[in-house]
Amino acid sequence: LLQMDQVMIRRVLSHLAHFFQLGWSLGDRRGEWFYALLARLEKPVHRDDASVLFSLLKGLTLARSKINCDDNNSQPLLARLNTLIVLIGIYFEQGGEECMSLIN
């Protein structure tokens, strides 16, 4: 991962986001890959990358809305989803004005 350039990072992130949109689950390893790729993604993001991130954010929030928060077995998944949602929504500024008002 450390040897990947920005083009490869964007390509792999787009690839993972596409398959997540197709219904692949967000397991431990896939969540770690998303986090690692986002950690290496440089700002400002290109408009194509912003589109991928926004689509991924919508998919993550949809997946989060389907989780039963009272179920202890879903807590690790909930933590992964929340981390990625905050990272994309606030750090990469894809969450809109509502997210940005949370940090001000």
DSSP file with accessible surface (Angstrom, degrees, kcal/mol):
  #  RESIDUE AA STRUCTURE BP1 BP2  ACC     N-H-->O    O-->H-N    N-H-->O    O-->H-N    TCO  KAPPA ALPHA  PHI   PSI    X-CA   Y-CA   Z-CA
    1    1 A L    >         0   0   71      0, 0.0     3,-1.2     0, 0.0     8,-0.1   0.000 360.0 360.0 360.0 -37.8    0.0    0.0    0.0
    2    2 A L  T 3   +     0   0  144      1,-0.3     0, 0.0     0, 0.0     0, 0.0   0.738 360.0  54.1 -69.2 -20.7    2.8    2.4    0.8
    3    3 A Q  T 3  S+     0   0  195      2,-0.0    -1,-0.3     0, 0.0     2,-0.2   0.510  85.2 106.6 -90.0  -4.8    4.3    1.9   -2.7
    4    4 A M    <   -     0   0   42     -3,-1.2     2,-0.1     4,-0.1     0, 0.0  -0.546  63.1-140.5 -75.2 138.0    1.0    2.8   -4.5
    5    5 A D     >  -     0   0   97     -2,-0.2     4,-2.4     1,-0.1     5,-0.2  -0.338  34.1 -93.6 -85.8 176.9    0.9    6.1   -6.2
    6    6 A Q  H  > S+     0   0   32      1,-0.2     4,-2.6     2,-0.2     5,-0.2   0.851 124.2  56.0 -63.7 -34.3   -2.2    8.3   -6.1
    7    7 A V  H  > S+     0   0   67      2,-0.2     4,-2.2     1,-0.2    -1,-0.2   0.940 110.7  43.8 -63.6 -44.7   -3.5    6.9   -9.4
    8    8 A M  H  > S+     0   0   70      2,-0.2     4,-2.8     1,-0.2     5,-0.3   0.898 112.4  52.8 -68.3 -38.5   -3.4    3.4   -8.1
    9    9 A I  H  X S+     0   0    0     -4,-2.4     4,-2.6     1,-0.2     5,-0.2   0.942 111.7  46.1 -61.7 -45.1   -4.9    4.4   -4.7
   10   10 A R  H  X S+     0   0   84     -4,-2.6     4,-2.4     2,-0.2    -1,-0.2   0.894 113.0  50.5 -64.9 -38.2   -7.8    6.1   -6.5
   11   11 A R  H  X S+     0   0  153     -4,-2.2     4,-2.3    -5,-0.2    -2,-0.2   0.935 113.1  43.9 -66.9 -45.3   -8.3    3.1   -8.8
   12   12 A V  H  X S+     0   0   36     -4,-2.8     4,-2.9     2,-0.2     5,-0.2   0.913 113.9  51.1 -67.6 -39.9   -8.4    0.6   -6.0
   13   13 A L  H  X S+     0   0    5     -4,-2.6     4,-2.7    -5,-0.3     5,-0.2   0.933 111.3  47.8 -62.3 -43.6  -10.7    2.8   -3.9
   14   14 A S  H  X S+     0   0   51     -4,-2.4     4,-2.3    -5,-0.2    -1,-0.2   0.904 111.8  50.9 -63.1 -40.6  -13.0    3.1   -6.8
   15   15 A H  H  X S+     0   0  106     -4,-2.3     4,-2.0     2,-0.2    -2,-0.2   0.943 112.7  44.7 -62.5 -48.8  -13.0   -0.6   -7.4
   16   16 A L  H  X S+     0   0   24     -4,-2.9     4,-2.2     1,-0.2    -2,-0.2   0.897 112.7  51.6 -63.6 -41.6  -13.7   -1.4   -3.7
   17   17 A A  H  X S+     0   0    5     -4,-2.7     4,-2.3    -5,-0.2    -1,-0.2   0.895 107.5  53.8 -63.0 -39.2  -16.5    1.2   -3.6
   18   18 A H  H  X S+     0   0  105     -4,-2.3     4,-1.1     1,-0.2    -2,-0.2   0.941 111.2  44.1 -60.8 -46.4  -18.1   -0.2   -6.8
   19   19 A F  H  <>S+     0   0   49     -4,-2.0     5,-2.0     1,-0.2     4,-0.2   0.835 110.0  55.6 -72.0 -29.2  -18.3   -3.7   -5.3
   20   20 A F  H ><5S+     0   0   19     -4,-2.2     3,-1.5     1,-0.2    -1,-0.2   0.915 106.1  52.3 -64.8 -39.4  -19.5   -2.3   -2.0
   21   21 A Q  H 3<5S+     0   0   92     -4,-2.3    -1,-0.2     1,-0.3    -2,-0.2   0.786 101.9  60.9 -65.6 -26.4  -22.4   -0.7   -3.9
   22   22 A L  T 3<5S-     0   0  110     -4,-1.1    -1,-0.3    -5,-0.2    -2,-0.2   0.512 131.0 -90.9 -79.4  -3.7  -23.1   -4.1   -5.5
   23   23 A G  T < 5S+     0   0   63     -3,-1.5    -3,-0.2     1,-0.3    -2,-0.1   0.505  71.6 152.5 110.9   6.0  -23.8   -5.4   -2.0
   24   24 A W      < -     0   0  120     -5,-2.0    -1,-0.3     1,-0.1     2,-0.0  -0.436  47.7-112.8 -65.2 143.2  -20.5   -6.8   -0.8
   25   25 A S        -     0   0   86     -2,-0.1     2,-1.1     1,-0.1    -1,-0.1  -0.297  16.8-118.0 -75.2 162.4  -20.4   -6.7    3.0
   26   26 A L        +     0   0    8      4,-0.1    54,-0.1    -6,-0.0    -1,-0.1  -0.696  46.9 173.7-101.0  78.1  -18.0   -4.5    4.9
   27   27 A G     >  -     0   0   26     -2,-1.1     4,-2.6     1,-0.1     5,-0.2  -0.115  48.3 -88.9 -75.0-179.7  -16.0   -7.1    6.7
   28   28 A D  H  > S+     0   0   96      1,-0.2     4,-2.2     2,-0.2     5,-0.2   0.944 125.8  43.2 -56.6 -52.6  -12.9   -6.5    8.9
   29   29 A R  H  > S+     0   0  176      2,-0.2     4,-2.2     1,-0.2    -1,-0.2   0.904 114.5  48.9 -65.2 -42.6  -10.4   -6.7    6.0
   30   30 A R  H  > S+     0   0   64      2,-0.2     4,-2.5     1,-0.2    -1,-0.2   0.908 111.4  50.6 -65.9 -39.8  -12.5   -4.7    3.6
   31   31 A G  H  X S+     0   0    7     -4,-2.6     4,-2.4     1,-0.2    -1,-0.2   0.904 109.7  50.9 -62.4 -39.1  -13.0   -2.0    6.2
   32   32 A E  H  X S+     0   0  105     -4,-2.2     4,-2.7    -5,-0.2    -2,-0.2   0.892 109.7  50.3 -65.5 -39.1   -9.3   -1.9    6.9
   33   33 A W  H  X S+     0   0  112     -4,-2.2     4,-2.8     2,-0.2     5,-0.3   0.925 110.2  49.5 -64.8 -45.1   -8.6   -1.5    3.2
   34   34 A F  H  X S+     0   0    0     -4,-2.5     4,-2.6     1,-0.2     5,-0.2   0.948 113.6  46.6 -57.6 -46.7  -11.1    1.4    2.9
   35   35 A Y  H  X S+     0   0  126     -4,-2.4     4,-2.3     1,-0.2    -2,-0.2   0.927 113.3  48.0 -63.2 -44.9   -9.5    3.1    5.8
   36   36 A A  H  X S+     0   0   28     -4,-2.7     4,-1.3     2,-0.2    -1,-0.2   0.909 113.0  47.8 -64.7 -41.8   -5.9    2.6    4.6
   37   37 A L  H  X S+     0   0    0     -4,-2.8     4,-1.1     1,-0.2     3,-0.3   0.912 112.5  48.9 -66.3 -40.6   -6.8    3.9    1.1
   38   38 A L  H  < S+     0   0    2     -4,-2.6     3,-0.2    -5,-0.3    -1,-0.2   0.861 107.3  56.1 -66.3 -34.0   -8.6    6.9    2.5
   39   39 A A  H  < S+     0   0   71     -4,-2.3    -1,-0.2     1,-0.2    -2,-0.2   0.817 112.7  41.9 -66.5 -29.0   -5.6    7.6    4.8
   40   40 A R  H  < S+     0   0   82     -4,-1.3     2,-0.3    -3,-0.3    -1,-0.2   0.583  88.7 107.4 -92.9 -12.4   -3.3    7.7    1.7
   41   41 A L     <  -     0   0    7     -4,-1.1     2,-0.2    -3,-0.2     4,-0.1  -0.531  67.4-134.1 -72.4 126.2   -5.7    9.7   -0.5
   42   42 A E        -     0   0  126     -2,-0.3    -2,-0.1     2,-0.1    -1,-0.1  -0.535  25.4 -96.8 -84.6 147.7   -4.4   13.2   -1.0
   43   43 A K  S    S+     0   0   84     -2,-0.2     2,-0.1     2,-0.1    49,-0.0  -0.796  96.6  51.7-101.0 151.4   -6.5   16.3   -0.7
   44   44 A P  S    S-     0   0  125      0, 0.0     2,-0.2     0, 0.0    -2,-0.1   0.553  85.4-143.8 -74.9 148.9   -7.9   18.1   -2.5
   45   45 A V        -     0   0   33     -2,-0.1    -2,-0.1    47,-0.1     2,-0.1  -0.547  15.6-110.9 -83.2 146.9   -9.7   15.3   -4.2
   46   46 A H     >  -     0   0   86     -2,-0.2     4,-2.7     1,-0.1     5,-0.2  -0.344  31.9-109.4 -68.3 155.6  -10.5   15.3   -7.9
   47   47 A R  H  > S+     0   0  196      1,-0.2     4,-1.9     2,-0.2     5,-0.1   0.843 120.3  53.5 -61.5 -32.1  -14.1   15.6   -8.9
   48   48 A D  H  > S+     0   0  101      2,-0.2     4,-1.9     1,-0.2    -1,-0.2   0.912 111.0  46.2 -66.9 -40.3  -14.2   12.0  -10.1
   49   49 A D  H  > S+     0   0   19      2,-0.2     4,-2.9     1,-0.2    -2,-0.2   0.871 109.0  55.4 -68.1 -36.7  -12.9   10.9   -6.7
   50   50 A A  H  X S+     0   0   20     -4,-2.7     4,-2.6     2,-0.2    -1,-0.2   0.896 107.0  50.9 -62.2 -37.8  -15.4   13.1   -5.0
   51   51 A S  H  X S+     0   0   71     -4,-1.9     4,-2.4    -5,-0.2    -2,-0.2   0.915 110.8  47.7 -65.4 -42.4  -18.1   11.4   -6.9
   52   52 A V  H  X S+     0   0   30     -4,-1.9     4,-2.5     1,-0.2    -2,-0.2   0.929 113.5  48.3 -63.4 -44.6  -16.8    8.0   -5.8
   53   53 A L  H  X S+     0   0    0     -4,-2.9     4,-2.8     2,-0.2    -2,-0.2   0.900 110.9  50.1 -64.1 -40.7  -16.5    9.1   -2.2
   54   54 A F  H  X S+     0   0   93     -4,-2.6     4,-2.3     2,-0.2    -1,-0.2   0.921 111.9  47.7 -66.0 -41.1  -20.0   10.6   -2.2
   55   55 A S  H  X S+     0   0   44     -4,-2.4     4,-2.2     2,-0.2    -2,-0.2   0.910 112.7  49.4 -63.9 -41.0  -21.5    7.3   -3.6
   56   56 A L  H  X S+     0   0    1     -4,-2.5     4,-2.8     2,-0.2    -2,-0.2   0.916 108.8  53.0 -64.0 -41.3  -19.6    5.4   -1.0
   57   57 A L  H  X S+     0   0   14     -4,-2.8     4,-2.5     1,-0.2     5,-0.2   0.917 108.5  49.8 -60.4 -42.6  -20.9    7.7    1.7
   58   58 A K  H  X S+     0   0  117     -4,-2.3     4,-2.1     1,-0.2    -1,-0.2   0.919 112.2  48.0 -62.9 -42.2  -24.4    7.1    0.6
   59   59 A G  H  X S+     0   0    9     -4,-2.2     4,-2.4     2,-0.2    -2,-0.2   0.897 111.9  49.5 -65.4 -39.7  -23.9    3.3    0.6
   60   60 A L  H  X S+     0   0    0     -4,-2.8     4,-2.4     2,-0.2    -2,-0.2   0.907 111.6  47.7 -66.1 -42.4  -22.3    3.4    4.1
   61   61 A T  H  X S+     0   0   65     -4,-2.5     4,-2.0     2,-0.2    -1,-0.2   0.875 111.6  51.3 -68.6 -33.8  -25.1    5.5    5.5
   62   62 A L  H  X S+     0   0   97     -4,-2.1     4,-0.8    -5,-0.2    -2,-0.2   0.931 111.0  47.7 -65.6 -43.2  -27.6    3.1    4.0
   63   63 A A  H >< S+     0   0   32     -4,-2.4     3,-0.7     1,-0.2     4,-0.2   0.898 111.3  51.8 -63.6 -38.3  -25.8    0.1    5.5
   64   64 A R  H >< S+     0   0   87     -4,-2.4     3,-1.4     1,-0.2    -1,-0.2   0.874 103.2  58.1 -66.7 -35.4  -25.7    1.9    8.8
   65   65 A S  H 3< S+     0   0   86     -4,-2.0    -1,-0.2     1,-0.3    -2,-0.2   0.738 102.6  55.1 -67.7 -20.4  -29.5    2.6    8.8
   66   66 A K  T << S+     0   0  156     -4,-0.8     2,-0.3    -3,-0.7    -1,-0.3   0.451  87.1 102.3 -91.2  -0.4  -30.2   -1.1    8.5
   67   67 A I  S <  S-     0   0   27     -3,-1.4     2,-0.9    -4,-0.2     3,-0.0  -0.671  71.5-131.9 -89.8 137.1  -28.2   -2.1   11.6
   68   68 A N    >   -     0   0   98     -2,-0.3     3,-1.3     1,-0.2     6,-0.2  -0.774  16.7-160.6 -83.4 109.1  -29.9   -2.9   14.9
   69   69 A C  T 3  S+     0   0   59     -2,-0.9    -1,-0.2     1,-0.3    -2,-0.0   0.694  85.8  62.0 -67.9 -19.6  -28.0   -0.8   17.3
   70   70 A D  T 3  S+     0   0  144     -3,-0.0     2,-0.6     4,-0.0    -1,-0.3   0.663  81.6  95.6 -80.5 -15.2  -29.2   -2.8   20.3
   71   71 A D    X   -     0   0   68     -3,-1.3     3,-1.1     1,-0.2     4,-0.3  -0.648  63.7-155.9 -81.0 119.0  -27.5   -6.0   18.9
   72   72 A N  G >  S+     0   0  130     -2,-0.6     3,-1.0     1,-0.2    -1,-0.2   0.773  90.9  63.5 -65.5 -26.2  -24.1   -6.5   20.5
   73   73 A N  G 3  S+     0   0  141      1,-0.2     4,-0.3     2,-0.1    -1,-0.2   0.740 100.2  52.9 -70.6 -21.5  -23.0   -8.6   17.5
   74   74 A S  G <> S+     0   0   15     -3,-1.1     4,-2.6    -6,-0.2    -1,-0.2   0.474  81.5  94.0 -92.9  -0.4  -23.3   -5.6   15.2
   75   75 A Q  H <> S+     0   0   75     -3,-1.0     4,-2.4    -4,-0.3     5,-0.2   0.896  83.2  50.0 -62.8 -42.3  -21.2   -3.2   17.3
   76   76 A P  H  > S+     0   0   75      0, 0.0     4,-2.1     0, 0.0    -1,-0.2   0.929 113.7  46.4 -62.6 -40.3  -17.9   -3.9   15.4
   77   77 A L  H  > S+     0   0   54     -4,-0.3     4,-2.7     2,-0.2    -2,-0.2   0.917 111.1  52.5 -65.7 -40.8  -19.6   -3.3   12.1
   78   78 A L  H  X S+     0   0   15     -4,-2.6     4,-2.7     1,-0.2    -1,-0.2   0.910 108.9  50.3 -61.3 -40.8  -21.3   -0.1   13.4
   79   79 A A  H  X S+     0   0   53     -4,-2.4     4,-2.2     2,-0.2    -1,-0.2   0.914 111.1  48.5 -65.5 -41.7  -17.9    1.2   14.6
   80   80 A R  H  X S+     0   0   55     -4,-2.1     4,-2.2     2,-0.2     5,-0.2   0.931 113.5  47.1 -62.8 -46.1  -16.3    0.5   11.1
   81   81 A L  H  X S+     0   0    2     -4,-2.7     4,-2.7     1,-0.2    -2,-0.2   0.932 112.1  49.3 -62.2 -46.4  -19.2    2.2    9.4
   82   82 A N  H  X S+     0   0   54     -4,-2.7     4,-2.5    -5,-0.2     5,-0.2   0.897 110.3  51.3 -61.2 -41.0  -19.2    5.2   11.7
   83   83 A T  H  X S+     0   0   71     -4,-2.2     4,-2.4    -5,-0.2    -1,-0.2   0.941 113.7  43.1 -62.1 -47.2  -15.4    5.7   11.2
   84   84 A L  H  X S+     0   0    4     -4,-2.2     4,-2.7     2,-0.2     5,-0.3   0.890 112.6  53.6 -68.4 -36.6  -15.6    5.6    7.5
   85   85 A I  H  X S+     0   0   30     -4,-2.7     4,-3.0    -5,-0.2     5,-0.3   0.936 112.2  43.9 -63.2 -45.6  -18.7    7.9    7.4
   86   86 A V  H  X>S+     0   0   83     -4,-2.5     4,-2.6    -5,-0.2     5,-1.2   0.926 113.5  51.6 -66.2 -42.3  -17.0   10.5    9.5
   87   87 A L  I  <>S+     0   0   34     -4,-2.4     5,-1.6    -5,-0.2     4,-0.3   0.941 119.3  34.7 -60.8 -47.0  -13.8   10.3    7.5
   88   88 A I  I  <5S+     0   0    0     -4,-2.7     6,-1.6     3,-0.2     7,-0.2   0.925 121.8  46.6 -74.7 -43.7  -15.5   10.7    4.2
   89   89 A G  I  <5S+     0   0    1     -4,-3.0     6,-1.9    -5,-0.3     7,-0.2   0.900 128.9  17.4 -69.3 -40.9  -18.2   13.1    5.4
   90   90 A I  I ><5S+     0   0   42     -4,-2.6     3,-0.6    -5,-0.3    -3,-0.2   0.902 128.3  41.2-101.2 -52.8  -16.0   15.5    7.3
   91   91 A Y  I 3 <S+     0   0  122     -5,-1.2    -3,-0.2    -4,-0.3    -4,-0.1   0.934 126.8  34.5 -66.6 -44.5  -12.4   15.1    6.4
   92   92 A F  T 3 <S-     0   0    5     -5,-1.6    -1,-0.3    -6,-0.2   -47,-0.1   0.359 107.0-129.2 -91.4   5.8  -13.1   14.7    2.7
   93   93 A E    <   +     0   0  115     -3,-0.6     3,-0.2    -6,-0.2    -4,-0.2   0.822  68.2 127.9  55.6  42.9  -16.0   17.2    2.9
   94   94 A Q        +     0   0   33     -6,-1.6    -5,-0.2     1,-0.1    -4,-0.1   0.429  49.5  80.6-104.8  -0.6  -18.5   15.0    1.1
   95   95 A G  S  > S-     0   0   16     -6,-1.9     4,-0.6     1,-0.3     3,-0.3   0.481  91.8-128.2 -87.0  -4.2  -21.2   15.2    3.8
   96   96 A G  H  >  -     0   0   35     -3,-0.2     4,-1.8    -7,-0.2     3,-0.3  -0.273  47.7 -44.9  86.9-175.1  -22.6   18.5    2.8
   97   97 A E  H  > S+     0   0  154      1,-0.2     4,-2.0     2,-0.2    -1,-0.2   0.812 131.2  62.8 -64.5 -31.8  -23.3   21.6    4.9
   98   98 A E  H  > S+     0   0  143     -3,-0.3     4,-0.7     1,-0.2    -1,-0.2   0.924 107.2  42.9 -62.0 -43.7  -24.9   19.6    7.7
   99   99 A C  H >X S+     0   0   34     -4,-0.6     3,-0.8    -3,-0.3     4,-0.6   0.903 112.7  52.5 -68.1 -41.3  -21.7   17.7    8.3
  100  100 A M  H >X S+     0   0   39     -4,-1.8     3,-0.7     1,-0.2     4,-0.5   0.830 102.7  58.8 -67.6 -28.6  -19.5   20.8    8.1
  101  101 A S  H 3< S+     0   0   75     -4,-2.0     3,-0.4     1,-0.2    -1,-0.2   0.743  95.0  66.9 -71.6 -19.7  -21.6   22.6   10.6
  102  102 A L  H << S+     0   0  133     -3,-0.8    -1,-0.2    -4,-0.7    -2,-0.2   0.807 102.6  44.6 -69.1 -28.8  -20.9   19.9   13.1
  103  103 A I  H <<        0   0   90     -3,-0.7    -1,-0.2    -4,-0.6    -2,-0.2   0.545 360.0 360.0 -94.3  -7.9  -17.2   20.8   13.3
  104  104 A N     <        0   0  165     -4,-0.5    -3,-0.0    -3,-0.4     0, 0.0  -0.551 360.0 360.0 -96.3 360.0  -17.7   24.6   13.5
